[in-house]
C-alpha cells in the first residue's frame, strides 16, 4: 500500500509540474495575443506610411514630369515664334527689294539703270542665297516626342509584396579601388574599382561617393553596375576624397578605403603628357558632374598621368606630379559631341565654321566652376558682315540660335562696327568697335569675382559684361557660314 501511495505521489508531482508549466504557457500565449495585436497595429501603420510615401513620391514625380512637358511646350513655342519673326523680317526685306527692282525696271533712264544694274543684280543674288536650304524648313516639330514608360513601374507595383525579414545571403565585401586605373585629367577624375578576388557574394551594383573638394560631406555621384566612372566638372586645384561601396538585396557593404586625389592647378595640353600610361581598357566611361545639372556619356579620353602613391591602414593618397610642371594653361578644344549638327570642325577641333546661314552654337570641351580663366579666339574668315557671338554657356544651351538667346548663355555678339552683350534674349551696352578678318576676341571669366569681361584685339570692349555668375560654364561660340573661328 505504501509503495503504491509513493508511486501515485511521484506521478502527481510530475503532473503538477506539467500543470504549472501549462499555466505559465497559457500566460505566455495570452501575452502573445496582446503582443500580436500591438505588433499588428504597428505593422499596419508602418505599411500605410510606406505606401503613402510611394504615393507622395509618385505625385512629386508627376509634378516633375508635367514641368518637363510645360518646358518642352514653351521651348517649341519660342523656337517657332523666333522663326516666324526671323522669316517675317527676311520676307519684308525681300519684298522691299523686289518692289524697288520693279520700279527701277520701269524707269526710262537707260544710263541711270546701267549705273545701278550690276549692284542690284548682285544684291538680288545675295538675297536669294540667304533663302538657302533649311531657311523655309520648320526648326521644330509639333509633336511632343515624350513617351512615359510606366510599364516597369506598374510591374513593380504588381510585384510589391512582403519579403522574408531574415537575411538569406550575406552583404557584399568592400570593393577595392584599382589604383593603376585611377587618374585625373584637367578638372575630371577617373575612378575604377573591383570586388576582392576571393569574394563569391553576388553584387547588384555600386555606389561611388565624392566629397566637395573642400573636406565637406560625401555625396553620391554614381549608382549602377559599372566599375569605372569619370566625374567631370570638378574644381581645378582641389583635393577630393572618393570611396565606393557595393550592394545587393541583403544590404550594403562597408566602404572601400578612401582615395584622395588632386585635380590640376590648370592643365597642359595632351601633347605634354608624362610618359607613364594609365591603362583604360573599357571603350566608354560614364561621366557625371555631381556639382551641376549635367550628365554626359562620352568616350574615354586618352590622357596619361603619373602619381606618387602613399598608403596607410585607412587611406590611400594620390598626388599628381602634373603639379610640378610649369604650365599654367587650361587646354581645351571645341566639342563635336555637344555641337549643333551644322557646325564644321577642322584643325583637330580647334577651328570651326558652319554650313548654315543661321547661327549655330558650339561649346568647348572643358567646363569651369572655379578660378580665373582667359582665352582668345581668332577670326579666320569674316564675310558679308555677320554677327557671331562669344561667351560662356551651360551644357544644355540652345544650339540652333544665337548665343545668349536663352537663359543658359552669357555672350557678346559683334559685327564690323559695334557689339552688344546678350543674356536671356536681352540686349545691353551697345559699344562702338567691331571685328574684321584677323581680329582677336578675348573672353575673361573670373569665377572668383563672378564676372565676365570681353576684349577685341586686346582692348576691353565695353564695361564688365556680366556679374554674379555661379555654376559650371563652358566656353561657347555661335556663328554662321560667313564666319570661321
Secondary structure, 3 states (H helix, E strand, C coil): CHHHHHHHHHHHHHHHHHHHHHHHHHHHHHHHHHHHHHHHHHHHHHHHHHHHHHHHHHHHHHHHHHHHHHHHHHHHHHHHHHHHHHHHHHHHHHHHHHHHHHHHHHCCCHHHHHHHHHHHHHHHHHHHHHCCCCCCCCCCCCCCCCCCCCHHHHHHHHCCCCCCCCCCCCCCCCCEECHHHCEEECCEEEEEEECCCCCCCCCCEEEEEECCCCCCCCEEEEEECCCEEEECCCCCCCEEEEEEEEEECCEECCCCCEEEEECCCCCCCHHHCCCCCCCCCCCEEEEECCCCCCEEEEECCCCCCCEEEEECCCEEEEEEHHHHCCCCCCCCCECCCCCCCCEEEECCCCEEEECCCCCEEEEEEEEECCCEEEEEEECCEECCCCCCEEEEECCCCCCCCCCCCCCCEEEEEECCCEEEEEECCEEEEEEECCCCCCCEEEEEEECCCCEEEEEECCEECCCCCECCCCCCEEEEEEECCCEEC
